Amino acid sequence: MDDIWAYRVSRGGDTSVVTLSGEVDMNAEDELADVLLGEIRRPGTRAVHVDLERVEFLDSSAINVLVRAYNEACEAGRRLHLSGAHQTPLKVLEMTGLMPLLALGDPAAGAE
């Protein structure tokens, strides 16, 4: 079965924007971790913005990756933040209590 999720990375200055779409679940876990951690570790990066506007579903494995990426970003003195979550993904983030931790932000704002 083909994966039903996708990502796109764009960069501007010291900020990377990772745009996700589709159903981000356990099938996406390893690749999502590679993408997010790769951007956090990229020299010159100060902030990684994850755009969830086109995400229809987010499961616990995706949440795990987001938390791992957030922790690594903090340890590296960088920022990871989310925006665009709605419907089911927003509910999942709210139920897990991650909304304050992964504060929604504007990718144009960069690292604060």
N, C-alpha and C positions, 0 to 999 in steps of 0.2 A: 504494500500500500504506500502510495506517495505521501510525503509530509504535506500537511495542509496549513502551513505557516510560511512566512517569508520575512526577510529583514533587508534593510538598506542602511548603509552607513554613509553619512556625509560629514565633512569636517570644515570648520571655519575657525581660524585662529587657534585658540587653545581648547576649543570645545568640539566634541564629537557628538553627533546626533544619530542614534540608532532607532530607526523607525521599524516597528514590528507590525505584522498583520496576520490575520487568521486565528487559528486555534493554537495557542502556545502551551503545549503540554509535555508529557514525559518524552515524547518523540523528538522534541526540540531541545531538551535539556542540555545535552553535551555541546551541541553547536552554539546554542545561545550563550552558554558559559564561555566558550572559546571567543565568541564575538565581543561580549561585554568585558571580559577580563583582558582581552587583547587591546581594546580601546583604552581601558584604564591604565594599562602598562605602557602604552604608546608614549615615547618621549615627547615632552612638550604639552601633553594633555593635562588640563586642569579640571575639566568637567566633562562628564558623560551624561547626556540627556537621552532618556528613553521615551519615545513617543508611542503611546498605546492606543491612539485614536482609532486605529483600524483593527485592533485586537478584539475578537469576539468571545474568546474563552481563555482563561488563565488558570492553570491548576497548581497544585502544591509543589510540583517539581520546578515550575517556572518561578514560583514565589521563592523557593530555596535558592535558585540561581540569583535572583534579584538581591536577596539578603547577603549571599556570598560576595556578590559584586559590590554592594554597598560597604560591607566590612573591609574589603580590600581597598576600595577607594579611600575610605577614612584612614586606614593604615598608611596609605601612600600620600596623604595630604591632598587628596583630590575629592571631587564631589560627584555623586551619582544622584540624579533626580528624575522624576517621572512627570508626564503630563498626558492629557487626553484620555485617561481611563474613564470608561462609561459602562453602564449596564452591568453585566456579570463581572467583568474584571474589576470594576470599581467596588462592587459589593464584596468581592473576595479580599481586596486590599483593605477595605474598611473593617471587615470581620476579623482579619488577622491583626489589626492594629498597626499596620505598616504605613498608613497614610501620613502620619506625622513624621515618621522616620525617613520616608522617601518623599519628602515634601514636593508637591507639584511645583514646577517652575517653568520659566520661559527660557527656551534654548538660547535666545538672544542675550539673556542676562549673563551667561557664562558662569564661571566660578565666583562665589561671593566670599 
